[in-house]
Each structure stands twice: as C-alpha cells, then as structure tokens.
C-alpha cells in the first residue's frame, strides 16, 4: 500500500526517526535537530497522527528487568472459518503481546511473555488452549533474544528523499 508522498517527505521521515528512538523528545529538540520551527514539527506530527502513520507514543522497557524474562512464540492452527473469533479471544489474554495471521505451517503466530515457566504453562493451558476452535498449538521457547526492534530503520528512506530533492 503506497502512502501519500507528502506525508512521507524527508522532514516527516526525520521526525519519525527521531521519535522512534525516543518518543519523549520535545518538538523544540526535534526542530533544532532538523532545522525547522517547533510549530512546524507540531503541525507535522498532528498530520502524521491523522494520517495514521504514527499510531501512538510509547516507551520501550527491558522486560527481563521487570521480571518477564520468559519469551515464547506459539504457532496455532484453528478450525477453518474461525480465525476472527479466535483472534478476538486471544486479544484478551494479557500475556499475548502479538498476533500474526500466517500462511504456512500455522494459521496464527503469537508472541507471549511471562515471569516463569509455570506462568507460561498456565497461560497456554488455561487461557489459550481452552479457547474454542483451536485445533493445535506448538510452543517455541526463546532461549536468547539477539535483536528485537519495533520499527524498521528509516535511514535509507531519508537518504533517498534527500537525494531526490537535489536531483
């Protein structure tokens, strides 16, 4: 899906890049880094929100330091035609961080996190497995996370916009 080029110009990409690294960065600081006014930053961020490019401002936490150091992925197969009600049910399980519809071995892929194996087992056995229309579950425990990002890097997009501006 192509988005409006006006919303994804070089300046907006730079704003998104700065906010993706630290969403508490003030508009004044962003304006100083980019070389525009803070009012312009404010207006552009409002447009990015209205255009649903920015969906929320959040923080990134170290889940392990909070005691949630058990991470797993769950492959789930559901009865044909029941994906939506299963996804609705799974969305209400707090330990479920992500739900992805898949093509291949599993219908759904979930990312779940817990404090320990007992809590993970409880989540799988009593909160997920008991949902109707689930045919099969495969738990894949994560031994060590090497990289975990929430956003794609925008450096090449910014460079491309900068290059095309001078062409």
Beta strands, then each sheet from edge to edge (+ up, - down):
strand 1: 70-78
strand 2: 96-101
strand 3: 108-114
strand 4: 134-141
sheet 1: 2+ 3- 1+ 4-
end
